[in-house]
Amino acid sequence: MLIVAADPVRVEQDLGAGMLGCPGCGGVLGRWGFARPRRLRDLAGWLEVCPRRGRCRACRATHVLLPSVALARRLDLAWVIGQALLAKAHGVGHRAIAVELGVPATTVRGWLRRFAARAELVRGHFTRLGVWLDPQAGPICPRGSPLADAVEAIGVAAVAAARRLGPALGPFEFASGATGGRLLGNTNAPFPVPW
């Protein structure tokens, strides 16, 4: 799986130009059909996506090209999950967040538990990424809990990315891309690094 731009036209252009690299070996990805259609939950309803597939010209592996609005193995859009993380960082409980977002409480609790379990990994990754994107950025202020510190680090890195690359993505779409879609992954494997 590879996280790509949310715009399918841009993905097609990038595939045609050989601009997408294989996450396994670094080779060039070419077009290779489509993955199964998926429904992603937004606050206003459902978003239908049919992700493109790419095949590496070197190692012949195939990869689903998941748009940055999504996270791997999650039904909800990245920004919806991000809203829950922001609310929790401000001290709101999972039941109140679930009511606000219109999502089952067990789903929100699962997001928060998974993120809290990976908070130090996330904080470290986005702190390094923020410094790499903008060495002049100020310090990341502690927020009182590992979860809140990790959310703060995502925000600082997203601002640094917007300054350097332009404001193309929201902070949690940026986080999806910067973690290869594994922001809420079920392992403690390190995230991919851009350098």
ABEGO torsion letter per residue (X at the ends): XBBBBABAAAAAAAAAAGABBBAAAGBBBBBBEBBBBBBBBBAAEBBBBBBBBBBBAAAGBBBBBBBAABBBGBABBAAAAAAAAAAAAAGBBAAAAAAAAGBBAAAAAAAAAAAAAAAAAAAAAAAAAAAAABAABBBBBBAGBAAAAAAAAAAAAAAAAAAAAEBABBAAAAAAAAAGGAAABABABBBBBAX
